[in-house]
Amino acid sequence: MTAIGGGDMGDVVNLNKYRKQRQRLGEAKLAAENRVKFGRDKFERASARAEQERQAEDLDNKRLDGMRPDDKRSD
C-alpha cells in the first residue's frame, strides 16, 4: 500500500502509550537514584545510630560543670 505522495506510510503509534512508558522509565530512574542516595540497610542504620549515641555520651562526659546547655544558670 502506498501513500498519496508515493512513499510508504509508517506504523501507527499510540502516543499515550509512549508517554506513559517514558514516564515509567523516568520514575524508575528517580527511584534508583533515591535508593542509592537514601537507602541504607539495617546494619548501617544501627551502627550509625550507635555511633551518634556514643558521640553524644562522650560529649556529655566532657562537660565541666555537669549542666546541660539548655539549663538556666543561676549566677
QUIPETA-V229101 format. One record per helix or strand of 2 or more residues. SS is the DSSP state (helix for helix, strand for strand). FROM is the first residue (numbers start at 1). TO is the last residue. Records with the same first field share a line. If there is no record, write none. Layout:
SS = FROM-TO  FROM-TO
This chain:
helix = 15-38  42-61
